[in-house]
Amino acid sequence: MADEKAGAILAALGGAGNVVEVEGCITRLRTEVRDPALVDEAALKRSSHGVLMAGTVVQVVVGPEADMIADDIADLL
């Protein structure tokens, strides 16, 4: 299930080509994207508990499985 969630989050972040960096941090995915305009914030909110965006930094609140999802996204990149 985490790999499906990882795929959905990656797509909502604008795809692999838009993701500069992703890391898990306790309950959040901390990501940096190339073009924030490509981020589908509504889709991210459907796949998570919340989203915080500031410029090219996108934090996705996913709960305690953040590290596992970050690893799955890294595998997809």
mmCIF file of the N, C-alpha and C atoms, coordinates in Angstrom:
data_MODEL
# 
_entry.id   MODEL 
# 
loop_
_atom_site.group_PDB 
_atom_site.id 
_atom_site.type_symbol 
_atom_site.label_atom_id 
_atom_site.label_alt_id 
_atom_site.label_comp_id 
_atom_site.label_asym_id 
_atom_site.label_entity_id 
_atom_site.label_seq_id 
_atom_site.pdbx_PDB_ins_code 
_atom_site.Cartn_x 
_atom_site.Cartn_y 
_atom_site.Cartn_z 
_atom_site.occupancy 
_atom_site.B_iso_or_equiv 
_atom_site.pdbx_formal_charge 
_atom_site.auth_seq_id 
_atom_site.auth_comp_id 
_atom_site.auth_asym_id 
_atom_site.auth_atom_id 
_atom_site.pdbx_PDB_model_num 
ATOM 1   N N  . MET A 1 1  ? 0.817  -1.196 0.000   1.00 0.00 ? 1  MET A N  1 
ATOM 2   C CA . MET A 1 1  ? 0.000  0.000  0.000   1.00 0.00 ? 1  MET A CA 1 
ATOM 3   C C  . MET A 1 1  ? 0.861  1.260  0.000   1.00 0.00 ? 1  MET A C  1 
ATOM 4   N N  . ALA A 1 2  ? 1.988  1.223  0.733   1.00 0.00 ? 2  ALA A N  1 
ATOM 5   C CA . ALA A 1 2  ? 2.853  2.398  0.779   1.00 0.00 ? 2  ALA A CA 1 
ATOM 6   C C  . ALA A 1 2  ? 3.407  2.723  -0.601  1.00 0.00 ? 2  ALA A C  1 
ATOM 7   N N  . ASP A 1 3  ? 3.689  1.679  -1.426  1.00 0.00 ? 3  ASP A N  1 
ATOM 8   C CA . ASP A 1 3  ? 4.220  1.950  -2.753  1.00 0.00 ? 3  ASP A CA 1 
ATOM 9   C C  . ASP A 1 3  ? 3.169  2.597  -3.656  1.00 0.00 ? 3  ASP A C  1 
ATOM 10  N N  . GLU A 1 4  ? 1.882  2.250  -3.466  1.00 0.00 ? 4  GLU A N  1 
ATOM 11  C CA . GLU A 1 4  ? 0.812  2.915  -4.220  1.00 0.00 ? 4  GLU A CA 1 
ATOM 12  C C  . GLU A 1 4  ? 0.698  4.373  -3.790  1.00 0.00 ? 4  GLU A C  1 
ATOM 13  N N  . LYS A 1 5  ? 0.787  4.599  -2.487  1.00 0.00 ? 5  LYS A N  1 
ATOM 14  C CA . LYS A 1 5  ? 0.724  5.958  -1.962  1.00 0.00 ? 5  LYS A CA 1 
ATOM 15  C C  . LYS A 1 5  ? 1.931  6.759  -2.468  1.00 0.00 ? 5  LYS A C  1 
ATOM 16  N N  . ALA A 1 6  ? 3.098  6.128  -2.505  1.00 0.00 ? 6  ALA A N  1 
ATOM 17  C CA . ALA A 1 6  ? 4.298  6.795  -2.997  1.00 0.00 ? 6  ALA A CA 1 
ATOM 18  C C  . ALA A 1 6  ? 4.118  7.222  -4.452  1.00 0.00 ? 6  ALA A C  1 
ATOM 19  N N  . GLY A 1 7  ? 3.549  6.347  -5.267  1.00 0.00 ? 7  GLY A N  1 
ATOM 20  C CA . GLY A 1 7  ? 3.312  6.673  -6.673  1.00 0.00 ? 7  GLY A CA 1 
ATOM 21  C C  . GLY A 1 7  ? 2.345  7.830  -6.832  1.00 0.00 ? 7  GLY A C  1 
ATOM 22  N N  . ALA A 1 8  ? 1.281  7.823  -6.022  1.00 0.00 ? 8  ALA A N  1 
ATOM 23  C CA . ALA A 1 8  ? 0.293  8.900  -6.091  1.00 0.00 ? 8  ALA A CA 1 
ATOM 24  C C  . ALA A 1 8  ? 0.899  10.227 -5.650  1.00 0.00 ? 8  ALA A C  1 
ATOM 25  N N  . ILE A 1 9  ? 1.705  10.192 -4.598  1.00 0.00 ? 9  ILE A N  1 
ATOM 26  C CA . ILE A 1 9  ? 2.347  11.420 -4.111  1.00 0.00 ? 9  ILE A CA 1 
ATOM 27  C C  . ILE A 1 9  ? 3.351  11.924 -5.136  1.00 0.00 ? 9  ILE A C  1 
ATOM 28  N N  . LEU A 1 10 ? 4.136  11.019 -5.712  1.00 0.00 ? 10 LEU A N  1 
ATOM 29  C CA . LEU A 1 10 ? 5.110  11.421 -6.722  1.00 0.00 ? 10 LEU A CA 1 
ATOM 30  C C  . LEU A 1 10 ? 4.422  12.074 -7.913  1.00 0.00 ? 10 LEU A C  1 
ATOM 31  N N  . ALA A 1 11 ? 3.332  11.493 -8.373  1.00 0.00 ? 11 ALA A N  1 
ATOM 32  C CA . ALA A 1 11 ? 2.585  12.075 -9.495  1.00 0.00 ? 11 ALA A CA 1 
ATOM 33  C C  . ALA A 1 11 ? 2.059  13.458 -9.125  1.00 0.00 ? 11 ALA A C  1 
ATOM 34  N N  . ALA A 1 12 ? 1.548  13.602 -7.907  1.00 0.00 ? 12 ALA A N  1 
ATOM 35  C CA . ALA A 1 12 ? 1.001  14.889 -7.470  1.00 0.00 ? 12 ALA A CA 1 
ATOM 36  C C  . ALA A 1 12 ? 2.087  15.946 -7.295  1.00 0.00 ? 12 ALA A C  1 
ATOM 37  N N  . LEU A 1 13 ? 3.316  15.504 -7.061  1.00 0.00 ? 13 LEU A N  1 
ATOM 38  C CA . LEU A 1 13 ? 4.439  16.441 -6.952  1.00 0.00 ? 13 LEU A CA 1 
ATOM 39  C C  . LEU A 1 13 ? 4.919  16.905 -8.328  1.00 0.00 ? 13 LEU A C  1 
ATOM 40  N N  . GLY A 1 14 ? 4.284  16.429 -9.377  1.00 0.00 ? 14 GLY A N  1 
ATOM 41  C CA . GLY A 1 14 ? 4.654  16.841 -10.725 1.00 0.00 ? 14 GLY A CA 1 
ATOM 42  C C  . GLY A 1 14 ? 5.491  15.817 -11.460 1.00 0.00 ? 14 GLY A C  1 
ATOM 43  N N  . GLY A 1 15 ? 5.618  14.622 -10.887 1.00 0.00 ? 15 GLY A N  1 
ATOM 44  C CA . GLY A 1 15 ? 6.373  13.552 -11.536 1.00 0.00 ? 15 GLY A CA 1 
ATOM 45  C C  . GLY A 1 15 ? 7.841  13.552 -11.155 1.00 0.00 ? 15 GLY A C  1 
ATOM 46  N N  . ALA A 1 16 ? 8.517  12.483 -11.537 1.00 0.00 ? 16 ALA A N  1 
ATOM 47  C CA . ALA A 1 16 ? 9.922  12.301 -11.166 1.00 0.00 ? 16 ALA A CA 1 
ATOM 48  C C  . ALA A 1 16 ? 10.807 13.440 -11.651 1.00 0.00 ? 16 ALA A C  1 
ATOM 49  N N  . GLY A 1 17 ? 10.505 13.985 -12.820 1.00 0.00 ? 17 GLY A N  1 
ATOM 50  C CA . GLY A 1 17 ? 11.329 15.061 -13.361 1.00 0.00 ? 17 GLY A CA 1 
ATOM 51  C C  . GLY A 1 17 ? 11.214 16.365 -12.599 1.00 0.00 ? 17 GLY A C  1 
ATOM 52  N N  . ASN A 1 18 ? 10.196 16.487 -11.765 1.00 0.00 ? 18 ASN A N  1 
ATOM 53  C CA . ASN A 1 18 ? 10.003 17.728 -11.016 1.00 0.00 ? 18 ASN A CA 1 
ATOM 54  C C  . ASN A 1 18 ? 10.556 17.646 -9.591  1.00 0.00 ? 18 ASN A C  1 
ATOM 55  N N  . VAL A 1 19 ? 10.888 16.447 -9.134  1.00 0.00 ? 19 VAL A N  1 
ATOM 56  C CA . VAL A 1 19 ? 11.356 16.277 -7.758  1.00 0.00 ? 19 VAL A CA 1 
ATOM 57  C C  . VAL A 1 19 ? 12.881 16.392 -7.703  1.00 0.00 ? 19 VAL A C  1 
ATOM 58  N N  . VAL A 1 20 ? 13.351 17.336 -6.901  1.00 0.00 ? 20 VAL A N  1 
ATOM 59  C CA . VAL A 1 20 ? 14.788 17.528 -6.707  1.00 0.00 ? 20 VAL A CA 1 
ATOM 60  C C  . VAL A 1 20 ? 15.266 16.635 -5.569  1.00 0.00 ? 20 VAL A C  1 
ATOM 61  N N  . GLU A 1 21 ? 14.494 16.611 -4.476  1.00 0.00 ? 21 GLU A N  1 
ATOM 62  C CA . GLU A 1 21 ? 14.903 15.866 -3.287  1.00 0.00 ? 21 GLU A CA 1 
ATOM 63  C C  . GLU A 1 21 ? 13.671 15.461 -2.500  1.00 0.00 ? 21 GLU A C  1 
ATOM 64  N N  . VAL A 1 22 ? 13.759 14.314 -1.839  1.00 0.00 ? 22 VAL A N  1 
ATOM 65  C CA . VAL A 1 22 ? 12.680 13.870 -0.942  1.00 0.00 ? 22 VAL A CA 1 
ATOM 66  C C  . VAL A 1 22 ? 13.318 13.158 0.241   1.00 0.00 ? 22 VAL A C  1 
ATOM 67  N N  . GLU A 1 23 ? 12.834 13.467 1.436   1.00 0.00 ? 23 GLU A N  1 
ATOM 68  C CA . GLU A 1 23 ? 13.312 12.772 2.621   1.00 0.00 ? 23 GLU A CA 1 
ATOM 69  C C  . GLU A 1 23 ? 12.175 12.647 3.618   1.00 0.00 ? 23 GLU A C  1 
ATOM 70  N N  . GLY A 1 24 ? 12.197 11.552 4.379   1.00 0.00 ? 24 GLY A N  1 
ATOM 71  C CA . GLY A 1 24 ? 11.215 11.352 5.429   1.00 0.00 ? 24 GLY A CA 1 
ATOM 72  C C  . GLY A 1 24 ? 11.695 12.003 6.704   1.00 0.00 ? 24 GLY A C  1 
ATOM 73  N N  . CYS A 1 25 ? 10.781 12.623 7.426   1.00 0.00 ? 25 CYS A N  1 
ATOM 74  C CA . CYS A 1 25 ? 11.136 13.271 8.688   1.00 0.00 ? 25 CYS A CA 1 
ATOM 75  C C  . CYS A 1 25 ? 9.980  13.061 9.673   1.00 0.00 ? 25 CYS A C  1 
ATOM 76  N N  . ILE A 1 26 ? 10.073 12.035 10.462  1.00 0.00 ? 26 ILE A N  1 
ATOM 77  C CA . ILE A 1 26 ? 9.094  11.636 11.474  1.00 0.00 ? 26 ILE A CA 1 
ATOM 78  C C  . ILE A 1 26 ? 7.724  11.365 10.843  1.00 0.00 ? 26 ILE A C  1 
ATOM 79  N N  . THR A 1 27 ? 6.907  12.394 10.621  1.00 0.00 ? 27 THR A N  1 
ATOM 80  C CA . THR A 1 27 ? 5.571  12.170 10.048  1.00 0.00 ? 27 THR A CA 1 
ATOM 81  C C  . THR A 1 27 ? 5.382  12.890 8.720   1.00 0.00 ? 27 THR A C  1 
ATOM 82  N N  . ARG A 1 28 ? 6.455  13.475 8.202   1.00 0.00 ? 28 ARG A N  1 
ATOM 83  C CA . ARG A 1 28 ? 6.327  14.282 6.979   1.00 0.00 ? 28 ARG A CA 1 
ATOM 84  C C  . ARG A 1 28 ? 7.323  13.854 5.916   1.00 0.00 ? 28 ARG A C  1 
ATOM 85  N N  . LEU A 1 29 ? 6.923  14.090 4.681   1.00 0.00 ? 29 LEU A N  1 
ATOM 86  C CA . LEU A 1 29 ? 7.853  14.001 3.563   1.00 0.00 ? 29 LEU A CA 1 
ATOM 87  C C  . LEU A 1 29 ? 8.288  15.431 3.273   1.00 0.00 ? 29 LEU A C  1 
ATOM 88  N N  . ARG A 1 30 ? 9.556  15.676 3.345   1.00 0.00 ? 30 ARG A N  1 
ATOM 89  C CA . ARG A 1 30 ? 10.077 16.993 2.989   1.00 0.00 ? 30 ARG A CA 1 
ATOM 90  C C  . ARG A 1 30 ? 10.624 16.875 1.581   1.00 0.00 ? 30 ARG A C  1 
ATOM 91  N N  . THR A 1 31 ? 10.069 17.640 0.683   1.00 0.00 ? 31 THR A N  1 
ATOM 92  C CA . THR A 1 31 ? 10.480 17.547 -0.707  1.00 0.00 ? 31 THR A CA 1 
ATOM 93  C C  . THR A 1 31 ? 10.847 18.919 -1.247  1.00 0.00 ? 31 THR A C  1 
ATOM 94  N N  . GLU A 1 32 ? 11.699 18.902 -2.251  1.00 0.00 ? 32 GLU A N  1 
ATOM 95  C CA . GLU A 1 32 ? 11.989 20.113 -3.011  1.00 0.00 ? 32 GLU A CA 1 
ATOM 96  C C  . GLU A 1 32 ? 11.652 19.807 -4.462  1.00 0.00 ? 32 GLU A C  1 
ATOM 97  N N  . VAL A 1 33 ? 10.938 20.731 -5.095  1.00 0.00 ? 33 VAL A N  1 
ATOM 98  C CA . VAL A 1 33 ? 10.538 20.538 -6.487  1.00 0.00 ? 33 VAL A CA 1 
ATOM 99  C C  . VAL A 1 33 ? 11.152 21.631 -7.357  1.00 0.00 ? 33 VAL A C  1 
ATOM 100 N N  . ARG A 1 34 ? 11.296 21.325 -8.640  1.00 0.00 ? 34 ARG A N  1 
ATOM 101 C CA . ARG A 1 34 ? 11.839 22.303 -9.580  1.00 0.00 ? 34 ARG A CA 1 
ATOM 102 C C  . ARG A 1 34 ? 10.825 23.408 -9.873  1.00 0.00 ? 34 ARG A C  1 
ATOM 103 N N  . ASP A 1 35 ? 9.572  23.011 -10.133 1.00 0.00 ? 35 ASP A N  1 
ATOM 104 C CA . ASP A 1 35 ? 8.528  23.963 -10.519 1.00 0.00 ? 35 ASP A CA 1 
ATOM 105 C C  . ASP A 1 35 ? 7.285  23.741 -9.655  1.00 0.00 ? 35 ASP A C  1 
ATOM 106 N N  . PRO A 1 36 ? 7.063  24.619 -8.667  1.00 0.00 ? 36 PRO A N  1 
ATOM 107 C CA . PRO A 1 36 ? 5.904  24.434 -7.796  1.00 0.00 ? 36 PRO A CA 1 
ATOM 108 C C  . PRO A 1 36 ? 4.568  24.516 -8.534  1.00 0.00 ? 36 PRO A C  1 
ATOM 109 N N  . ALA A 1 37 ? 4.536  25.117 -9.713  1.00 0.00 ? 37 ALA A N  1 
ATOM 110 C CA . ALA A 1 37 ? 3.288  25.213 -10.483 1.00 0.00 ? 37 ALA A CA 1 
ATOM 111 C C  . ALA A 1 37 ? 2.823  23.839 -10.963 1.00 0.00 ? 37 ALA A C  1 
ATOM 112 N N  . LEU A 1 38 ? 3.734  22.862 -11.037 1.00 0.00 ? 38 LEU A N  1 
ATOM 113 C CA . LEU A 1 38 ? 3.378  21.521 -11.480 1.00 0.00 ? 38 LEU A CA 1 
ATOM 114 C C  . LEU A 1 38 ? 2.798  20.659 -10.357 1.00 0.00 ? 38 LEU A C  1 
ATOM 115 N N  . VAL A 1 39 ? 2.865  21.143 -9.118  1.00 0.00 ? 39 VAL A N  1 
ATOM 116 C CA . VAL A 1 39 ? 2.373  20.385 -7.971  1.00 0.00 ? 39 VAL A CA 1 
ATOM 117 C C  . VAL A 1 39 ? 0.846  20.461 -7.918  1.00 0.00 ? 39 VAL A C  1 
ATOM 118 N N  . ASP A 1 40 ? 0.216  19.304 -7.815  1.00 0.00 ? 40 ASP A N  1 
ATOM 119 C CA . ASP A 1 40 ? -1.243 19.211 -7.691  1.00 0.00 ? 40 ASP A CA 1 
ATOM 120 C C  . ASP A 1 40 ? -1.572 19.129 -6.199  1.00 0.00 ? 40 ASP A C  1 
ATOM 121 N N  . GLU A 1 41 ? -1.747 20.292 -5.585  1.00 0.00 ? 41 GLU A N  1 
ATOM 122 C CA . GLU A 1 41 ? -1.957 20.349 -4.137  1.00 0.00 ? 41 GLU A CA 1 
ATOM 123 C C  . GLU A 1 41 ? -3.211 19.598 -3.714  1.00 0.00 ? 41 GLU A C  1 
ATOM 124 N N  . ALA A 1 42 ? -4.270 19.668 -4.499  1.00 0.00 ? 42 ALA A N  1 
ATOM 125 C CA . ALA A 1 42 ? -5.514 18.952 -4.162  1.00 0.00 ? 42 ALA A CA 1 
ATOM 126 C C  . ALA A 1 42 ? -5.276 17.445 -4.138  1.00 0.00 ? 42 ALA A C  1 
ATOM 127 N N  . ALA A 1 43 ? -4.534 16.925 -5.105  1.00 0.00 ? 43 ALA A N  1 
ATOM 128 C CA . ALA A 1 43 ? -4.241 15.491 -5.140  1.00 0.00 ? 43 ALA A CA 1 
ATOM 129 C C  . ALA A 1 43 ? -3.358 15.095 -3.957  1.00 0.00 ? 43 ALA A C  1 
ATOM 130 N N  . LEU A 1 44 ? -2.408 15.956 -3.598  1.00 0.00 ? 44 LEU A N  1 
ATOM 131 C CA . LEU A 1 44 ? -1.570 15.669 -2.435  1.00 0.00 ? 44 LEU A CA 1 
ATOM 132 C C  . LEU A 1 44 ? -2.416 15.593 -1.169  1.00 0.00 ? 44 LEU A C  1 
ATOM 133 N N  . LYS A 1 45 ? -3.368 16.509 -1.045  1.00 0.00 ? 45 LYS A N  1 
ATOM 134 C CA . LYS A 1 45 ? -4.229 16.512 0.145   1.00 0.00 ? 45 LYS A CA 1 
ATOM 135 C C  . LYS A 1 45 ? -5.077 15.245 0.219   1.00 0.00 ? 45 LYS A C  1 
ATOM 136 N N  . ARG A 1 46 ? -5.477 14.703 -0.942  1.00 0.00 ? 46 ARG A N  1 
ATOM 137 C CA . ARG A 1 46 ? -6.249 13.454 -0.951  1.00 0.00 ? 46 ARG A CA 1 
ATOM 138 C C  . ARG A 1 46 ? -5.392 12.262 -0.527  1.00 0.00 ? 46 ARG A C  1 
ATOM 139 N N  . SER A 1 47 ? -4.077 12.345 -0.756  1.00 0.00 ? 47 SER A N  1 
ATOM 140 C CA . SER A 1 47 ? -3.167 11.238 -0.443  1.00 0.00 ? 47 SER A CA 1 
ATOM 141 C C  . SER A 1 47 ? -2.465 11.406 0.898   1.00 0.00 ? 47 SER A C  1 
ATOM 142 N N  . SER A 1 48 ? -2.834 12.435 1.660   1.00 0.00 ? 48 SER A N  1 
ATOM 143 C CA . SER A 1 48 ? -2.105 12.718 2.894   1.00 0.00 ? 48 SER A CA 1 
ATOM 144 C C  . SER A 1 48 ? -3.023 13.334 3.943   1.00 0.00 ? 48 SER A C  1 
ATOM 145 N N  . HIS A 1 49 ? -2.412 13.699 5.070   1.00 0.00 ? 49 HIS A N  1 
ATOM 146 C CA . HIS A 1 49 ? -3.138 14.370 6.147   1.00 0.00 ? 49 HIS A CA 1 
ATOM 147 C C  . HIS A 1 49 ? -3.066 15.884 6.008   1.00 0.00 ? 49 HIS A C  1 
ATOM 148 N N  . GLY A 1 50 ? -2.167 16.367 5.148   1.00 0.00 ? 50 GLY A N  1 
ATOM 149 C CA . GLY A 1 50 ? -2.028 17.803 4.960   1.00 0.00 ? 50 GLY A CA 1 
ATOM 150 C C  . GLY A 1 50 ? -0.810 18.136 4.123   1.00 0.00 ? 50 GLY A C  1 
ATOM 151 N N  . VAL A 1 51 ? -0.778 19.362 3.626   1.00 0.00 ? 51 VAL A N  1 
ATOM 152 C CA . VAL A 1 51 ? 0.305  19.816 2.749   1.00 0.00 ? 51 VAL A CA 1 
ATOM 153 C C  . VAL A 1 51 ? 0.690  21.226 3.150   1.00 0.00 ? 51 VAL A C  1 
ATOM 154 N N  . LEU A 1 52 ? 1.997  21.477 3.203   1.00 0.00 ? 52 LEU A N  1 
ATOM 155 C CA . LEU A 1 52 ? 2.527  22.812 3.441   1.00 0.00 ? 52 LEU A CA 1 
ATOM 156 C C  . LEU A 1 52 ? 3.448  23.158 2.281   1.00 0.00 ? 52 LEU A C  1 
ATOM 157 N N  . MET A 1 53 ? 3.187  24.268 1.606   1.00 0.00 ? 53 MET A N  1 
ATOM 158 C CA . MET A 1 53 ? 4.008  24.675 0.469   1.00 0.00 ? 53 MET A CA 1 
ATOM 159 C C  . MET A 1 53 ? 4.609  26.049 0.736   1.00 0.00 ? 53 MET A C  1 
ATOM 160 N N  . ALA A 1 54 ? 5.905  26.170 0.465   1.00 0.00 ? 54 ALA A N  1 
ATOM 161 C CA . ALA A 1 54 ? 6.597  27.449 0.577   1.00 0.00 ? 54 ALA A CA 1 
ATOM 162 C C  . ALA A 1 54 ? 7.642  27.498 -0.533  1.00 0.00 ? 54 ALA A C  1 
ATOM 163 N N  . GLY A 1 55 ? 7.330  28.186 -1.608  1.00 0.00 ? 55 GLY A N  1 
ATOM 164 C CA . GLY A 1 55 ? 8.251  28.237 -2.746  1.00 0.00 ? 55 GLY A CA 1 
ATOM 165 C C  . GLY A 1 55 ? 8.411  26.860 -3.361  1.00 0.00 ? 55 GLY A C  1 
ATOM 166 N N  . THR A 1 56 ? 9.656  26.394 -3.430  1.00 0.00 ? 56 THR A N  1 
ATOM 167 C CA . THR A 1 56 ? 9.923  25.085 -4.035  1.00 0.00 ? 56 THR A CA 1 
ATOM 168 C C  . THR A 1 56 ? 9.920  23.963 -3.005  1.00 0.00 ? 56 THR A C  1 
ATOM 169 N N  . VAL A 1 57 ? 9.653  24.288 -1.744  1.00 0.00 ? 57 VAL A N  1 
ATOM 170 C CA . VAL A 1 57 ? 9.622  23.274 -0.683  1.00 0.00 ? 57 VAL A CA 1 
ATOM 171 C C  . VAL A 1 57 ? 8.178  22.853 -0.431  1.00 0.00 ? 57 VAL A C  1 
ATOM 172 N N  . VAL A 1 58 ? 7.955  21.541 -0.488  1.00 0.00 ? 58 VAL A N  1 
ATOM 173 C CA . VAL A 1 58 ? 6.627  20.990 -0.244  1.00 0.00 ? 58 VAL A CA 1 
ATOM 174 C C  . VAL A 1 58 ? 6.765  19.951 0.865   1.00 0.00 ? 58 VAL A C  1 
ATOM 175 N N  . GLN A 1 59 ? 6.022  20.139 1.955   1.00 0.00 ? 59 GLN A N  1 
ATOM 176 C CA . GLN A 1 59 ? 5.984  19.153 3.026   1.00 0.00 ? 59 GLN A CA 1 
ATOM 177 C C  . GLN A 1 59 ? 4.631  18.463 2.976   1.00 0.00 ? 59 GLN A C  1 
ATOM 178 N N  . VAL A 1 60 ? 4.670  17.136 2.956   1.00 0.00 ? 60 VAL A N  1 
ATOM 179 C CA . VAL A 1 60 ? 3.455  16.338 2.873   1.00 0.00 ? 60 VAL A CA 1 
ATOM 180 C C  . VAL A 1 60 ? 3.344  15.540 4.166   1.00 0.00 ? 60 VAL A C  1 
ATOM 181 N N  . VAL A 1 61 ? 2.290  15.775 4.932   1.00 0.00 ? 61 VAL A N  1 
ATOM 182 C CA . VAL A 1 61 ? 2.085  15.087 6.203   1.00 0.00 ? 61 VAL A CA 1 
ATOM 183 C C  . VAL A 1 61 ? 1.437  13.735 5.916   1.00 0.00 ? 61 VAL A C  1 
ATOM 184 N N  . VAL A 1 62 ? 2.186  12.652 6.170   1.00 0.00 ? 62 VAL A N  1 
ATOM 185 C CA . VAL A 1 62 ? 1.698  11.312 5.845   1.00 0.00 ? 62 VAL A CA 1 
ATOM 186 C C  . VAL A 1 62 ? 1.593  10.401 7.050   1.00 0.00 ? 62 VAL A C  1 
ATOM 187 N N  . GLY A 1 63 ? 2.066  10.831 8.199   1.00 0.00 ? 63 GLY A N  1 
ATOM 188 C CA . GLY A 1 63 ? 2.014  9.989  9.389   1.00 0.00 ? 63 GLY A CA 1 
ATOM 189 C C  . GLY A 1 63 ? 3.304  9.217  9.588   1.00 0.00 ? 63 GLY A C  1 
ATOM 190 N N  . PRO A 1 64 ? 3.275  8.213  10.470  1.00 0.00 ? 64 PRO A N  1 
ATOM 191 C CA . PRO A 1 64 ? 4.503  7.516  10.863  1.00 0.00 ? 64 PRO A CA 1 
ATOM 192 C C  . PRO A 1 64 ? 5.178  6.706  9.756   1.00 0.00 ? 64 PRO A C  1 
ATOM 193 N N  . GLU A 1 65 ? 4.529  6.517  8.628   1.00 0.00 ? 65 GLU A N  1 
ATOM 194 C CA . GLU A 1 65 ? 5.159  5.767  7.532   1.00 0.00 ? 65 GLU A CA 1 
ATOM 195 C C  . GLU A 1 65 ? 5.969  6.672  6.601   1.00 0.00 ? 65 GLU A C  1 
ATOM 196 N N  . ALA A 1 66 ? 6.287  7.885  7.030   1.00 0.00 ? 66 ALA A N  1 
ATOM 197 C CA . ALA A 1 66 ? 6.981  8.855  6.179   1.00 0.00 ? 66 ALA A CA 1 
ATOM 198 C C  . ALA A 1 66 ? 8.307  8.321  5.631   1.00 0.00 ? 66 ALA A C  1 
ATOM 199 N N  . ASP A 1 67 ? 9.116  7.703  6.483   1.00 0.00 ? 67 ASP A N  1 
ATOM 200 C CA . ASP A 1 67 ? 10.411 7.197  6.022   1.00 0.00 ? 67 ASP A CA 1 
ATOM 201 C C  . ASP A 1 67 ? 10.237 6.109  4.961   1.00 0.00 ? 67 ASP A C  1 
ATOM 202 N N  . MET A 1 68 ? 9.275  5.225  5.164   1.00 0.00 ? 68 MET A N  1 
ATOM 203 C CA . MET A 1 68 ? 9.032  4.147  4.210   1.00 0.00 ? 68 MET A CA 1 
ATOM 204 C C  . MET A 1 68 ? 8.545  4.712  2.861   1.00 0.00 ? 68 MET A C  1 
ATOM 205 N N  . ILE A 1 69 ? 7.647  5.680  2.912   1.00 0.00 ? 69 ILE A N  1 
ATOM 206 C CA . ILE A 1 69 ? 7.152  6.296  1.675   1.00 0.00 ? 69 ILE A CA 1 
ATOM 207 C C  . ILE A 1 69 ? 8.276  7.047  0.971   1.00 0.00 ? 69 ILE A C  1 
ATOM 208 N N  . ALA A 1 70 ? 9.118  7.749  1.738   1.00 0.00 ? 70 ALA A N  1 
ATOM 209 C CA . ALA A 1 70 ? 10.255 8.456  1.137   1.00 0.00 ? 70 ALA A CA 1 
ATOM 210 C C  . ALA A 1 70 ? 11.178 7.473  0.426   1.00 0.00 ? 70 ALA A C  1 
ATOM 211 N N  . ASP A 1 71 ? 11.423 6.312  1.030   1.00 0.00 ? 71 ASP A N  1 
ATOM 212 C CA . ASP A 1 71 ? 12.260 5.284  0.392   1.00 0.00 ? 71 ASP A CA 1 
ATOM 213 C C  . ASP A 1 71 ? 11.599 4.775  -0.884  1.00 0.00 ? 71 ASP A C  1 
ATOM 214 N N  . ASP A 1 72 ? 10.285 4.560  -0.841  1.00 0.00 ? 72 ASP A N  1 
ATOM 215 C CA . ASP A 1 72 ? 9.565  4.086  -2.033  1.00 0.00 ? 72 ASP A CA 1 
ATOM 216 C C  . ASP A 1 72 ? 9.630  5.123  -3.151  1.00 0.00 ? 72 ASP A C  1 
ATOM 217 N N  . ILE A 1 73 ? 9.486  6.408  -2.803  1.00 0.00 ? 73 ILE A N  1 
ATOM 218 C CA . ILE A 1 73 ? 9.585  7.465  -3.821  1.00 0.00 ? 73 ILE A CA 1 
ATOM 219 C C  . ILE A 1 73 ? 10.986 7.507  -4.392  1.00 0.00 ? 73 ILE A C  1 
ATOM 220 N N  . ALA A 1 74 ? 11.998 7.365  -3.533  1.00 0.00 ? 74 ALA A N  1 
ATOM 221 C CA . ALA A 1 74 ? 13.379 7.362  -4.015  1.00 0.00 ? 74 ALA A CA 1 
ATOM 222 C C  . ALA A 1 74 ? 13.595 6.215  -4.998  1.00 0.00 ? 74 ALA A C  1 
ATOM 223 N N  . ASP A 1 75 ? 12.985 5.051  -4.728  1.00 0.00 ? 75 ASP A N  1 
ATOM 224 C CA . ASP A 1 75 ? 13.094 3.919  -5.663  1.00 0.00 ? 75 ASP A CA 1 
ATOM 225 C C  . ASP A 1 75 ? 12.449 4.242  -7.005  1.00 0.00 ? 75 ASP A C  1 
ATOM 226 N N  . LEU A 1 76 ? 11.363 5.016  -6.984  1.00 0.00 ? 76 LEU A N  1 
ATOM 227 C CA . LEU A 1 76 ? 10.672 5.385  -8.225  1.00 0.00 ? 76 LEU A CA 1 
ATOM 228 C C  . LEU A 1 76 ? 11.434 6.449  -9.033  1.00 0.00 ? 76 LEU A C  1 
ATOM 229 N N  . LEU A 1 77 ? 12.278 7.200  -8.330  1.00 0.00 ? 77 LEU A N  1 
ATOM 230 C CA . LEU A 1 77 ? 13.071 8.220  -9.034  1.00 0.00 ? 77 LEU A CA 1 
ATOM 231 C C  . LEU A 1 77 ? 14.183 7.535  -9.731  1.00 0.00 ? 77 LEU A C  1 
# 
